[in-house]
């Protein structure tokens, strides 16, 4: 069953980068494929390295967040790279 709009107290509020995400999806790291929807943040469920392409970065501008603990990575991401990512149970939060 889809969400019921009448129960969504934030439905008509503006969305911004610091606001709560409205959707989430498990991430399968890939060296070639961007996320279906760019993430406003990632949740790392099992600690490790997270290598990403940010929304504003070029394909060659990957960034590694080394030894990232379990928790939120508040960076807008378009791709989580398989090469260099050792963290697991990654979830993308987006609008």
C-alpha positions as CSV (number, residue, x, y, z in Angstrom):
1,X,0.0,0.0,0.0
2,X,1.4,3.5,-0.8
3,X,1.9,6.2,1.8
4,X,-1.2,8.1,2.9
5,X,-0.7,11.8,2.2
6,X,-3.0,12.9,5.1
7,X,-0.6,11.3,7.5
8,X,2.5,13.1,6.2
9,X,3.0,16.2,8.3
10,X,6.0,17.2,6.2
11,X,4.4,16.7,2.8
12,X,4.0,20.4,2.0
13,X,7.2,21.6,3.6
14,X,10.2,22.6,1.5
15,X,12.9,20.1,1.1
16,X,16.5,20.9,1.7
17,X,19.8,19.2,2.2
18,X,19.6,19.3,6.0
19,X,16.0,18.1,6.3
20,X,14.9,14.6,6.8
21,X,15.1,12.1,3.9
22,X,11.8,11.0,2.4
23,X,13.1,7.8,0.9
24,X,15.9,5.3,1.5
25,X,17.4,2.4,-0.4
26,X,20.2,-0.2,0.0
27,X,23.3,0.6,-1.9
28,X,25.2,-1.8,-4.2
29,X,28.6,-0.3,-4.7
30,X,29.6,0.0,-8.4
31,X,32.6,1.4,-10.2
32,X,30.5,2.2,-13.3
33,X,26.9,3.0,-12.3
34,X,25.5,6.1,-10.4
35,X,22.8,5.7,-7.8
36,X,19.3,5.8,-9.3
37,X,18.6,8.9,-7.2
38,X,21.5,10.9,-5.8
39,X,21.8,10.5,-2.0
40,X,21.6,13.5,0.4
41,X,23.5,11.3,2.9
42,X,24.6,7.7,3.4
43,X,24.1,5.5,6.4
44,X,27.0,3.0,7.0
45,X,25.8,-0.1,8.8
46,X,29.1,-1.9,9.2
47,X,32.3,0.2,9.5
48,X,35.0,0.5,6.9
49,X,36.2,2.6,4.0
50,X,33.6,4.4,1.9
51,X,34.8,5.6,-1.5
52,X,32.4,7.9,-3.3
53,X,31.8,10.3,-6.1
54,X,30.1,13.3,-4.8
55,X,27.3,15.1,-6.6
56,X,29.6,18.0,-7.5
57,X,32.6,15.9,-8.4
58,X,33.9,14.6,-11.7
59,X,34.4,10.9,-12.5
60,X,38.1,11.1,-11.5
61,X,37.5,12.9,-8.3
62,X,36.7,10.0,-5.9
63,X,37.0,10.6,-2.2
64,X,37.6,7.9,0.4
65,X,36.2,8.3,3.9
66,X,38.7,6.0,5.6
67,X,37.7,3.9,8.6
68,X,34.2,5.4,8.7
69,X,32.4,4.2,11.8
70,X,28.8,2.9,11.9
71,X,26.5,5.9,11.4
72,X,25.7,8.8,9.0
73,X,27.9,10.1,6.3
74,X,26.4,13.6,5.6
75,X,27.7,14.0,2.0
76,X,25.7,14.3,-1.2
77,X,26.7,11.2,-3.2
78,X,26.0,10.1,-6.8
79,X,28.0,6.9,-6.7
80,X,29.5,4.5,-4.1
81,X,32.5,2.9,-5.7
82,X,33.1,-0.9,-5.3
83,X,36.8,-0.5,-5.5
84,X,38.1,0.9,-2.2
85,X,34.8,0.5,-0.3
86,X,35.1,-2.0,2.5
87,X,32.1,-0.8,4.6
88,X,28.9,-2.7,4.2
89,X,25.2,-2.4,4.8
90,X,25.2,1.1,3.2
91,X,21.9,2.8,2.8
92,X,21.3,5.9,0.7
93,X,18.9,8.6,2.0
94,X,17.2,10.8,-0.5
95,X,14.1,12.9,-1.3
